Amino acid sequence: MCSPSAYQQTTSNTLVSAPLPAIQPAPTLPIDQFVNVDKLNLRSQPGGQVISTLKRGEKVQVYEKKNDWARISLDGQPPKWLSSKSLCDGANCYAASKPEPVRQARCAPLTVPRQAPYGSSCPCSSGTVYIGPRGGRYCITSGGNKRYGI
């Protein structure tokens, strides 16, 4: 009969280690991104020949990134690469900001009240002098016309 210590020694010598299963890298899920420029070249390889173009707002699925390039094709298909600098995440991230149109305000004529230098017999006896859009001075006559050179 064996002693307990002899039994432990025998069983420890007879243990067979099973091979560990090979660790497979988890497949990466594609990342949804959007084109953030008006026109984005689609290439056969990073920096390679242009094979197509994409427009602002188009959704792409990025499967791999290398430096500043993103691969958007599935494995087993011909690779398609584009600049990752021209992609963005999230809703409406690709909306182009439109500059506000410059509106020229229509201003009322600048009035410079002053007394007419000629007295009441002058056609501009009201004494109100206006400055026109080009800087000319005028007044309104009693007939409603403009008189320049005041």
C-alpha positions as CSV (number, residue, x, y, z in Angstrom):
1,M,0.0,0.0,0.0
2,C,1.3,3.4,-0.8
3,S,1.6,6.2,1.5
4,P,-0.3,9.4,0.7
5,S,2.9,11.3,-0.2
6,A,3.9,8.6,-2.6
7,Y,0.4,8.8,-4.2
8,Q,0.7,12.5,-4.7
9,Q,4.1,12.1,-6.3
10,T,2.8,9.5,-8.7
11,T,-0.2,11.4,-9.7
12,S,1.8,14.6,-10.2
13,N,4.2,12.8,-12.5
14,T,1.4,11.3,-14.6
15,L,-0.5,14.5,-15.3
16,V,-0.8,15.2,-19.0
17,S,-1.1,18.8,-20.0
18,A,-3.5,19.4,-22.8
19,P,-2.4,21.8,-25.6
20,L,-3.9,25.3,-25.1
21,P,-6.2,26.4,-27.8
22,A,-4.7,28.9,-30.2
23,I,-5.8,32.4,-29.3
24,Q,-7.6,34.0,-32.3
25,P,-7.6,37.8,-32.4
26,A,-11.2,39.0,-32.0
27,P,-12.5,40.3,-35.3
28,T,-12.8,44.0,-35.2
29,L,-16.1,45.5,-36.0
30,P,-16.2,48.2,-38.6
31,I,-16.5,51.8,-37.5
32,D,-19.2,53.9,-39.2
33,Q,-17.8,57.3,-40.3
34,F,-18.9,60.0,-42.7
35,V,-17.1,61.9,-45.5
36,N,-16.4,65.4,-44.3
37,V,-15.2,67.0,-47.5
38,D,-17.0,67.9,-50.8
39,K,-15.0,65.3,-52.8
40,L,-12.9,62.4,-51.4
41,N,-10.7,60.2,-53.6
42,L,-11.0,56.4,-53.1
43,R,-7.7,54.7,-53.8
44,S,-6.4,51.2,-54.6
45,Q,-3.8,51.5,-51.8
46,P,-2.6,54.3,-49.4
47,G,-1.4,57.1,-51.7
48,G,-2.2,54.9,-54.7
49,Q,-4.2,55.3,-57.9
50,V,-7.6,57.0,-57.6
51,I,-10.4,54.5,-58.5
52,S,-13.5,56.4,-57.5
53,T,-14.7,59.4,-55.4
54,L,-17.1,59.9,-52.5
55,K,-19.2,63.0,-51.7
56,R,-19.8,64.9,-48.4
57,G,-22.1,63.0,-46.0
58,E,-21.6,59.5,-47.5
59,K,-21.4,56.8,-44.8
60,V,-18.4,54.4,-44.9
61,Q,-17.4,51.5,-42.7
62,V,-13.8,51.6,-41.7
63,Y,-12.2,48.2,-41.2
64,E,-8.6,49.1,-40.8
65,K,-6.4,52.3,-40.2
66,K,-2.8,52.7,-41.2
67,N,-1.2,56.1,-40.4
68,D,-3.5,58.6,-42.1
69,W,-5.3,56.1,-44.3
70,A,-8.5,54.0,-43.7
71,R,-9.5,50.8,-45.5
72,I,-13.2,50.6,-46.2
73,S,-13.4,47.3,-48.1
74,L,-14.1,43.9,-46.6
75,D,-11.3,41.3,-46.4
76,G,-11.3,39.2,-49.6
77,Q,-12.4,42.2,-51.7
78,P,-10.1,44.5,-53.6
79,P,-8.8,47.1,-51.1
80,K,-10.2,50.6,-51.1
81,W,-8.4,53.3,-49.2
82,L,-9.1,56.9,-48.4
83,S,-7.6,59.6,-46.2
84,S,-8.8,59.2,-42.6
85,K,-8.3,63.0,-42.1
86,S,-11.4,63.5,-44.2
87,L,-13.7,61.4,-42.1
88,C,-15.7,62.3,-39.0
89,D,-18.0,60.6,-36.5
90,G,-21.5,61.4,-35.4
91,A,-24.7,62.9,-36.7
92,N,-24.3,65.9,-38.9
93,C,-20.5,66.0,-38.3
94,Y,-20.1,66.4,-42.1
95,A,-22.4,69.5,-42.5
96,A,-20.5,72.3,-44.2
97,S,-20.7,75.5,-42.4
98,K,-21.9,78.1,-44.9
99,P,-20.6,81.6,-44.3
100,E,-23.3,84.2,-43.6
101,P,-23.9,86.3,-46.7
102,V,-22.7,89.8,-46.4
103,R,-25.6,92.1,-46.4
104,Q,-25.2,95.7,-47.1
105,A,-27.5,97.6,-44.9
106,R,-29.6,100.3,-46.6
107,C,-29.1,103.3,-44.5
108,A,-31.3,106.3,-44.5
109,P,-29.6,109.4,-45.9
110,L,-27.4,111.2,-43.4
111,T,-28.9,114.5,-42.7
112,V,-26.9,117.5,-41.6
113,P,-29.3,120.2,-40.6
114,R,-28.0,123.7,-41.3
115,Q,-29.3,127.0,-42.4
116,A,-29.3,127.7,-46.0
117,P,-26.7,130.2,-46.8
118,Y,-28.8,132.1,-49.4
119,G,-31.9,133.1,-47.5
120,S,-35.5,132.3,-48.2
121,S,-35.2,132.8,-52.0
122,C,-32.9,129.7,-52.4
123,P,-34.6,126.6,-53.7
124,C,-33.3,124.7,-50.6
125,S,-34.7,127.1,-48.1
126,S,-35.7,124.3,-45.8
127,G,-32.0,124.1,-44.6
128,T,-31.7,120.3,-44.6
129,V,-28.7,119.0,-46.5
130,Y,-28.3,115.4,-47.3
131,I,-25.2,113.4,-48.1
132,G,-25.6,111.0,-51.0
133,P,-24.2,107.4,-51.3
134,R,-21.1,108.7,-53.1
135,G,-20.5,111.6,-50.7
136,G,-22.2,114.3,-52.7
137,R,-24.2,116.9,-50.8
138,Y,-27.8,117.8,-51.9
139,C,-31.0,119.2,-50.7
140,I,-34.6,118.6,-51.7
141,T,-36.2,121.5,-53.5
142,S,-39.8,122.6,-52.9
143,G,-40.7,120.7,-56.1
144,G,-39.3,117.4,-54.6
145,N,-36.1,117.3,-56.8
146,K,-32.5,116.8,-55.6
147,R,-30.2,119.8,-55.9
148,Y,-26.5,118.9,-55.7
149,G,-23.6,121.1,-55.0
150,I,-24.8,122.5,-51.7
